[in-house]
Amino acid sequence: MNIDSLKLNESPNLNFSHGTASRSANRSQQTFDAIFDKAQHTSDDPGAQAREVIRIMQASMLGLFSTEDDSDFFSSPDFIRPPNLPSTTKSQGIDTYRAAQQSSPHRPLPTKRSHIEQMIAQVAQKVDLPSELIRSVVSAESSYRTDAVSAAGAQGLMQLMPETASEMGVENSFDPRQNLLGGSRYLKRLLDKYNGDIDHALAAYNWGQGNVDRRGLENMPTETRDYIARVKLVVQEQLA
């Protein structure tokens, strides 16, 4: 299925800058310490805090952070600034990471945007959907956050509800490949049900099939209208 066959009605990576060999080891260590300390004050969620700490440790081992200025690290578009935490030690940060891994074994570290794009291309071919449509739904649903969870309990990139995920054979909605495949299969099912009408399919994805079938698009809530418009706009921008 390509994008032209659809009935288009009119209705979170962290960026590290590379250091140079000429910078002193002492200054590198000082900068690492500063970044490490900041990383431990970035969330009131122990799991999120631990993920930031482990990223810094990995970057340090690879030499992938700037020893000149750590401001870029925390000004990345994908870096989220939650409320400050009370001061913690580095050893506490490691303990927090281990505890988070034990308590949330199914929530992986966020996946790089480029890797997600590759998965989308593969999934699009597998389920016979336009990659532009899948990409637009991912953008509208989660802004490419693999660990996103809505107030209603929808999870992952395509915000699958647990019952929908189970129906689509998804065992772990925080696994990006599983989520993309399950969400895309569900979207394809809706498009087939509504004869390729993207407005009906997207309304059912966001509002529920039962609501669409019983109440019709003329009675859908503003949130769903905005959702459809947002997805279609992103599709059009990609095709422009």
C-alpha positions in Angstrom: 0.0 0.0 0.0 1.3 3.4 -0.9 0.2 6.8 0.4 -1.7 7.6 -2.8 -4.0 4.5 -2.2 -5.2 5.9 1.1 -8.3 8.1 1.1 -7.0 11.4 2.4 -10.1 13.4 3.1 -10.0 17.1 3.5 -11.9 16.9 6.8 13.1 12.5 23.1 19.4 11.0 21.3 21.6 12.7 23.4 24.2 14.6 21.4 27.8 14.3 22.5 30.5 16.5 21.0 33.9 14.9 20.5 36.8 16.0 22.7 40.3 16.3 21.3 43.5 14.5 22.4 45.1 17.9 23.3 42.8 18.5 26.3 44.2 17.6 29.6 43.2 14.5 31.5 42.6 16.5 34.6 40.1 18.8 32.9 38.4 15.9 31.3 37.9 14.3 34.8 36.6 17.5 36.2 34.1 17.9 33.4 33.0 14.2 33.8 32.5 14.8 37.5 30.3 17.8 36.8 28.2 16.1 34.2 27.9 13.0 36.3 26.6 15.1 39.3 24.1 16.9 37.1 22.9 13.7 35.7 21.9 12.5 39.1 19.7 15.6 39.7 17.6 15.3 36.5 14.5 13.3 37.6 12.4 12.3 40.6 12.0 8.9 39.0 14.8 6.5 40.1 14.7 4.7 36.8 15.1 7.9 34.7 17.8 9.1 37.0 19.7 5.8 36.6 19.4 5.9 32.8 21.0 9.4 32.7 23.8 8.2 35.0 24.6 5.1 32.9 24.6 7.2 29.7 27.2 9.4 31.1 29.3 6.4 32.2 29.1 4.9 28.7 30.0 8.2 27.1 32.9 8.6 29.4 34.3 5.2 28.5 34.0 6.0 24.8 35.4 9.5 25.2 32.3 10.9 23.6 31.7 14.0 25.6 33.2 17.4 25.5 35.7 18.3 28.2 35.4 22.0 27.3 31.8 22.7 28.1 29.0 20.4 29.3 26.2 22.9 28.5 25.4 21.2 25.2 24.8 17.9 26.9 22.0 19.3 29.0 20.6 21.6 26.2 20.0 18.7 23.8 16.4 18.9 22.4 15.8 15.3 23.7 17.0 16.1 27.2 14.1 16.4 29.7 14.5 18.6 32.8 12.3 17.3 35.5 12.3 18.8 39.1 15.6 18.7 41.0 16.3 15.9 43.4 18.1 16.1 46.8 21.8 15.6 46.4 23.0 12.0 46.0 26.4 10.4 45.7 27.8 8.6 42.7 27.6 5.2 44.5 23.9 5.9 45.2 23.5 6.6 41.5 24.9 3.1 40.6 22.7 1.5 43.2 19.7 3.3 41.8 20.5 2.1 38.3 20.7 -1.5 39.5 17.4 -1.2 41.4 15.7 0.3 38.3 16.9 -2.6 36.1 15.5 -5.1 38.6 12.1 -3.3 39.0 11.6 -2.5 35.4 13.1 -5.3 33.3 10.9 -4.6 30.3 11.7 -0.9 29.9 14.8 -0.6 27.8 17.0 2.6 27.5 15.6 5.0 24.8 16.5 3.9 21.3 18.3 6.4 18.9 16.0 8.1 16.4 18.0 6.8 13.5 17.5 3.2 14.6 13.8 3.8 15.0 13.6 5.2 11.5 15.3 2.0 10.2 12.8 -0.1 12.0 9.9 1.9 10.6 11.1 1.3 7.1 11.4 -2.4 7.7 8.0 -2.6 9.4 6.3 -0.6 6.6 7.5 -3.1 4.0 6.4 -6.0 6.1 2.9 -4.9 6.8 2.4 -3.0 3.5 1.8 0.5 4.9 3.5 3.8 3.8 6.4 4.5 6.1 5.3 8.1 6.1 2.0 7.2 7.8 3.7 5.0 10.4 6.2 7.7 11.1 3.5 10.3 11.5 1.5 8.2 13.9 4.7 7.6 16.0 5.3 11.3 16.0 1.8 12.2 17.1 1.5 9.4 19.6 4.8 9.5 21.5 7.2 11.9 19.8 9.5 8.9 19.2 9.8 8.0 22.9 10.1 4.3 23.3 9.3 4.5 27.1 6.3 6.8 26.8 3.2 5.9 28.9 -0.1 7.8 28.7 -2.4 8.6 31.6 -4.8 5.9 30.2 -2.0 3.3 30.2 -1.0 3.3 26.5 2.6 2.3 26.0 5.6 2.8 23.7 6.1 4.4 20.4 2.6 3.8 18.9 0.9 4.0 22.4 -0.6 0.6 22.4 -3.1 -0.2 25.1 -2.3 -3.5 26.9 -5.3 -5.4 25.4 -4.5 -4.2 21.9 -0.8 -5.1 22.3 -1.8 -8.6 23.4 -4.2 -9.0 20.5 -1.4 -8.0 18.1 1.0 -10.4 19.6 3.2 -7.8 21.4 4.8 -9.2 24.5 6.7 -6.0 25.5 5.3 -2.7 24.3 8.5 -1.0 25.4 10.5 -3.0 22.8 10.5 -0.6 19.8 10.4 -3.3 17.1 7.6 -5.2 18.7 5.6 -2.0 19.3 6.1 -0.7 15.8 5.1 -4.1 14.3 2.0 -4.5 16.5 0.9 -0.9 16.1 1.3 -0.9 12.4 -0.6 -4.2 12.0 -3.4 -2.7 14.0 -3.4 0.4 11.9 -3.4 -1.7 8.7 -6.4 -3.7 10.1 -8.3 -0.5 10.6 -7.5 0.8 7.1 -8.7 -2.5 5.6 -11.9 -2.3 7.8 -12.7 1.2 6.6 -11.7 0.6 2.9 -8.6 2.8 3.1 -10.3 5.8 4.6 -7.5 7.3 6.7 -9.9 9.6 8.7 -11.9 6.6 9.9 -8.8 4.5 10.6 -7.1 7.2 12.5 -10.2 8.1 14.5 -10.6 4.4 15.4 -6.9 4.2 16.4 -7.3 7.3 18.7 -10.9 7.1 19.8 -11.7 3.4 19.5 -13.5 1.4 16.8 -16.6 1.1 18.9 -17.0 4.9 19.2 -16.4 5.4 15.5 -18.9 2.7 14.5 -21.6 3.8 17.0 -21.3 7.5 16.9 -19.6 8.4 13.6 -16.9 10.9 12.7 -19.3 13.8 13.0 -19.5 13.2 16.8 -15.8 12.6 17.5 -14.2 14.7 20.2 -11.9 17.7 19.5 -8.9 15.7 20.7 -9.5 13.1 17.9 -10.1 15.8 15.3 -6.8 17.4 16.2 -5.1 14.1 16.2 -6.2 13.3 12.7 -5.2 16.7 11.4 -1.8 16.4 13.1 -1.0 13.0 11.6 -2.1 14.0 8.1 -0.1 17.2 8.3 3.1 15.3 9.1 2.4 12.9 6.2 2.0 15.8 3.8 5.1 17.5 5.1 7.1 14.3 4.4 5.7 14.0 0.9 6.3 17.7 0.0 
